[in-house]
């Protein structure tokens, strides 16, 4: 007998035993369930709530903050122009 055929028969027996265990335990399991945590499933309501919270978290810049940034950038550009004029 080939090794690959023996492995295939063992896998078939394991599958049958897993199905029998699931029936005895009163639960149904998927035959080829992989390791790890199952992926979450979002309902329509959860998806809508997630979309709202994502847009609600958007930060807004105050006019004072915008002016501070504009002034800082103008200062930076002026320094850059001075450096280019010297070179």
C-alpha positions in Angstrom: 0.0 0.0 0.0 1.2 3.5 -0.8 1.7 6.0 2.0 -0.5 8.6 0.3 -3.4 6.1 0.1 -2.9 5.2 3.8 -3.0 8.9 4.7 -6.2 9.4 2.6 -7.9 6.5 4.4 -6.9 7.9 7.8 -8.2 11.3 6.9 -11.5 9.7 5.8 -11.8 7.9 9.1 -11.1 11.1 11.0 -13.8 12.9 9.1 -16.3 10.1 9.9 -15.4 10.2 13.6 -15.7 14.0 13.7 -19.2 13.8 12.2 -20.2 11.0 14.6 -19.0 13.1 17.5 -20.9 16.1 16.3 -24.1 14.1 16.1 -23.6 12.7 19.6 -22.8 16.1 21.1 -25.9 17.6 19.4 -24.0 20.1 17.4 -23.2 20.3 13.7 -19.6 21.1 12.8 -18.1 21.8 9.5 -16.0 19.0 8.2 -12.9 21.0 7.2 -13.0 23.7 9.9 -9.6 25.4 10.1 -7.8 26.5 13.2 -8.3 29.9 14.8 -11.1 32.2 15.6 -14.1 32.3 13.3 -14.5 35.5 11.3 -17.1 37.9 12.6 -20.2 38.7 10.7 -21.7 42.2 10.8 -25.4 42.7 10.5 -26.8 45.5 8.4 -27.5 47.5 11.6 -23.9 47.1 12.8 -22.5 48.1 9.5 -24.6 51.2 9.4 -23.6 52.1 12.9 -19.9 51.6 12.1 -20.2 53.8 9.1 -21.8 56.6 11.2 -19.1 56.4 13.8 -16.4 56.5 11.2 -17.8 59.8 9.8 -18.7 61.2 13.2 -15.0 60.9 14.3 -13.9 63.3 11.6 -11.9 66.1 13.2 -12.6 69.7 12.3 -10.1 72.5 12.4 -11.1 75.7 14.1 -10.6 79.0 12.3 -7.9 79.9 14.9 -6.0 76.6 14.2 -6.3 77.1 10.5 -4.8 80.7 10.9 -1.9 79.4 13.0 -1.1 76.8 10.4 -1.3 79.3 7.6 1.0 81.7 9.4 3.5 79.0 10.1 3.5 77.9 6.5 4.0 81.5 5.3 6.9 81.9 7.7 8.4 78.6 6.4 8.0 79.7 2.8 9.6 83.0 3.5 12.6 81.3 5.1 12.9 79.0 2.0 12.8 82.0 -0.3 15.6 83.6 1.7 17.8 80.5 1.4 17.2 80.3 -2.3 18.0 83.9 -2.8 21.4 83.5 -1.0 22.3 80.5 -3.1 
